[in-house]
Amino acid sequence: MSATPGPEAANAPPLVELQDIRRSYGLPQRTPDDPAPTPVLRGISLKIHAGEFVAIMGASGSGKSTLMNILGCLDRPNDGRYLFEGRDVSDLDADALARMRRETFGFVFQGYHLVQTESARENVEIPALYAGMPEHERRVRATALLERLAMGARLDHRPGQLSGGQQQRVAIARALMNGGRVILADEPTGALDSQSGAEVMKLLHELADAGHTVILITHDRQVAAQARRIVEIRDGEIVADSGDARPADGPRPAWDASRGPRA
């Protein structure tokens, strides 16, 4: 049985707050004969607190990937407000948005998106390279992350020498390289066999237990059921939300590569 949240956790402001977010694609109609823009998100309002493990579930075309892109500051809504720690993201300039994407969010994709000519360690180092981290520090941190994810024996392997599950571990390490306070995982088990998929889900649970906010995008109800909260989206609208599932003791320190997940 889960503990009742303490007063500090219960009163904590949301890390992420979406207010009536709308997103359409296509040019505005200038004449009645012009095609109307295609609405994808139709008024999404959602709060996510630090340390939650949330699954956003929906069928293909439901708007879940567009929602993920907005959450990760890869896209902007046409209307509505996106607040991160109470600050309106629309107030950020291009440099601040780039810094937020680089330092706050860690992205994990179904297709891994690894550089085929680079080793596992070099792939993990890439976000820190853009952040200006010194070479020695990058190498040490990437090595520590991969070792914590049971990839220490494959530091110098290229993606083509790794299994799908191993490639996804490299992608998760890369997402954590600059901190990865919020992990956005888009169908992270979609290309994996059942055992590898279970291992990746276990890692996501460990990250959530360690204090990361994990937002999982999936069409698979069985995968979504492994999260601690399920938000179902259909035709660009939230149709179900299993409710707030914040950690009972509030947000915890993010996962440290030098120490690994909290016990």
TIDRENDREN-659389 format. One line per 8 residues: number of its first residue (from 0); their letters; for each residue x, y, z of C-alpha. Coordinates in steps of 0.02 Angstrom, whole numbers. Layout:
NUM) A) X Y Z ~ ... $
***
This chain:
0) MSATPGPE) 0 0 0 ~ 71 170 -46 ~ 96 300 88 ~ -8 457 95 ~ 87 604 23 ~ 157 723 152 ~ 102 905 156 ~ 254 966 59 $
8) AANAPPLV) 227 841 -82 ~ 41 873 -85 ~ 65 1061 -101 ~ 209 1057 -224 ~ 173 1150 -386 ~ 174 1046 -545 ~ 335 1030 -641 ~ 237 1033 -804 $
16) ELQDIRRS) 70 1117 -831 ~ -22 1124 -997 ~ -170 1242 -1009 ~ -289 1215 -1155 ~ -151 1171 -1278 ~ -203 1169 -1460 ~ -100 1123 -1612 ~ -151 1120 -1794 $
24) YGLPQRTP) -51 1092 -1953 ~ -76 1183 -2116 ~ -88 1364 -2172 ~ -227 1476 -2107 ~ -376 1490 -2222 ~ -368 1653 -2320 ~ -517 1614 -2431 ~ -665 1495 -2411 $
32) DDPAPTPV) -587 1384 -2544 ~ -423 1359 -2450 ~ -405 1194 -2355 ~ -434 1214 -2169 ~ -290 1177 -2050 ~ -293 1001 -1978 ~ -319 1003 -1789 ~ -209 878 -1695 $
40) LRGISLKI) -223 935 -1514 ~ -393 1004 -1462 ~ -372 1084 -1293 ~ -254 979 -1186 ~ -243 1026 -1002 ~ -125 921 -897 ~ -19 934 -740 ~ 132 823 -707 $
48) HAGEFVAI) 231 836 -546 ~ 416 802 -521 ~ 454 618 -495 ~ 298 551 -581 ~ 304 405 -702 ~ 165 444 -826 ~ 112 349 -982 ~ 26 449 -1118 $
56) MGASGSGK) -68 317 -1215 ~ -159 330 -1380 ~ -179 251 -1550 ~ -84 308 -1703 ~ -147 481 -1752 ~ -215 520 -1579 ~ -94 666 -1554 ~ 19 587 -1425 $
64) STLMNILG) 182 615 -1523 ~ 134 796 -1557 ~ 102 815 -1371 ~ 273 741 -1333 ~ 356 863 -1453 ~ 272 1009 -1365 ~ 321 941 -1193 ~ 501 925 -1251 $
72) CLDRPNDG) 503 1100 -1327 ~ 529 1028 -1501 ~ 368 1111 -1560 ~ 257 1254 -1504 ~ 68 1255 -1485 ~ -43 1369 -1588 ~ -139 1415 -1432 ~ -138 1383 -1245 $
80) RYLFEGRD) 0 1395 -1115 ~ 143 1278 -1069 ~ 215 1314 -897 ~ 374 1229 -838 ~ 405 1258 -653 ~ 277 1397 -664 ~ 365 1488 -806 ~ 279 1510 -974 $
88) VSDLDADA) 388 1423 -1103 ~ 329 1546 -1237 ~ 429 1681 -1146 ~ 594 1591 -1181 ~ 700 1645 -1328 ~ 783 1523 -1449 ~ 942 1507 -1345 ~ 847 1474 -1184 $
96) LARMRRET) 738 1344 -1269 ~ 892 1257 -1340 ~ 971 1256 -1167 ~ 812 1186 -1090 ~ 804 1046 -1220 ~ 987 1006 -1191 ~ 994 1013 -1002 ~ 818 970 -942 $
104) FGFVFQGY) 751 839 -1061 ~ 821 671 -1110 ~ 742 591 -1264 ~ 727 404 -1296 ~ 653 346 -1461 ~ 592 181 -1533 ~ 723 191 -1671 ~ 869 229 -1550 $
112) HLVQTESA) 937 368 -1666 ~ 1118 318 -1633 ~ 1262 372 -1745 ~ 1313 212 -1832 ~ 1495 261 -1855 ~ 1522 304 -1671 ~ 1551 189 -1523 ~ 1427 168 -1381 $
120) RENVEIPA) 1527 287 -1272 ~ 1545 415 -1410 ~ 1357 411 -1441 ~ 1325 442 -1257 ~ 1447 588 -1256 ~ 1359 684 -1395 ~ 1239 788 -1287 ~ 1382 840 -1173 $
128) LYAGMPEH) 1486 888 -1325 ~ 1351 1013 -1374 ~ 1343 1072 -1193 ~ 1529 1112 -1195 ~ 1581 983 -1064 ~ 1770 952 -1064 ~ 1827 795 -1155 ~ 1893 703 -1002 $
136) ERRVRATA) 1736 740 -902 ~ 1627 682 -1048 ~ 1722 519 -1061 ~ 1715 482 -876 ~ 1529 519 -862 ~ 1482 421 -1019 ~ 1583 272 -957 ~ 1501 278 -786 $
144) LLERLAMG) 1326 287 -861 ~ 1355 140 -977 ~ 1431 37 -837 ~ 1279 72 -727 ~ 1169 11 -871 ~ 1268 -151 -886 ~ 1355 -93 -1045 ~ 1531 -76 -975 $
152) ARLDHRPG) 1596 -219 -1082 ~ 1533 -137 -1242 ~ 1596 40 -1227 ~ 1687 32 -1392 ~ 1554 -67 -1488 ~ 1463 22 -1629 ~ 1273 11 -1642 ~ 1283 -123 -1777 $
160) QLSGGQQQ) 1374 -235 -1652 ~ 1238 -217 -1520 ~ 1068 -297 -1497 ~ 911 -190 -1498 ~ 901 -194 -1309 ~ 1083 -143 -1294 ~ 1059 0 -1416 ~ 912 62 -1313 $
168) RVAIARAL) 1022 57 -1157 ~ 1146 167 -1249 ~ 1004 284 -1296 ~ 947 293 -1114 ~ 1125 331 -1058 ~ 1133 469 -1189 ~ 969 541 -1122 ~ 1048 550 -949 $
176) MNGGRVIL) 1213 625 -1006 ~ 1166 806 -967 ~ 1058 760 -818 ~ 896 707 -901 ~ 785 778 -766 ~ 634 736 -875 ~ 644 578 -980 ~ 531 580 -1134 $
184) ADEPTGAL) 521 402 -1200 ~ 429 381 -1366 ~ 381 198 -1391 ~ 547 143 -1312 ~ 501 -42 -1318 ~ 416 -40 -1487 ~ 562 -118 -1583 ~ 615 -239 -1447 $
192) DSQSGAEV) 579 -421 -1405 ~ 481 -452 -1245 ~ 634 -484 -1135 ~ 728 -330 -1195 ~ 569 -227 -1178 ~ 548 -286 -998 ~ 729 -237 -961 ~ 702 -62 -1032 $
200) MKLLHELA) 543 -39 -930 ~ 639 -93 -775 ~ 768 41 -811 ~ 632 173 -830 ~ 560 120 -662 ~ 732 137 -582 ~ 750 311 -654 ~ 579 360 -587 $
208) DAGHTVIL) 624 287 -417 ~ 782 392 -419 ~ 684 554 -444 ~ 676 578 -632 ~ 509 625 -708 ~ 472 492 -839 ~ 344 524 -976 ~ 314 370 -1082 $
216) ITHDRQVA) 225 384 -1250 ~ 146 222 -1307 ~ 2 144 -1403 ~ 19 -18 -1304 ~ -100 -34 -1157 ~ 8 -169 -1075 ~ 161 -56 -1081 ~ 60 92 -1016 $
224) AQARRIVE) -3 -13 -871 ~ 175 -24 -804 ~ 179 163 -773 ~ 109 237 -613 ~ -15 349 -701 ~ -101 330 -870 ~ -163 477 -972 ~ -263 418 -1123 $
232) IRDGEIVA) -276 531 -1274 ~ -397 509 -1420 ~ -424 625 -1568 ~ -318 759 -1486 ~ -411 760 -1320 ~ -379 680 -1151 ~ -517 552 -1124 ~ -452 469 -965 $
240) DSGDARPA) -326 505 -827 ~ -291 381 -687 ~ -239 526 -575 ~ -92 602 -488 ~ 38 475 -434 ~ 174 581 -356 ~ 306 498 -245 ~ 246 498 -65 $
248) DGPRPAWD) 400 591 -3 ~ 408 717 -144 ~ 537 730 -283 ~ 705 650 -249 ~ 879 687 -317 ~ 904 634 -497 ~ 999 475 -538 ~ 1187 497 -517 $
256) ASRGPRA) 1297 396 -633 ~ 1428 382 -496 ~ 1307 301 -374 ~ 1169 223 -478 ~ 984 215 -433 ~ 929 236 -255 ~ 889 77 -162 $
***
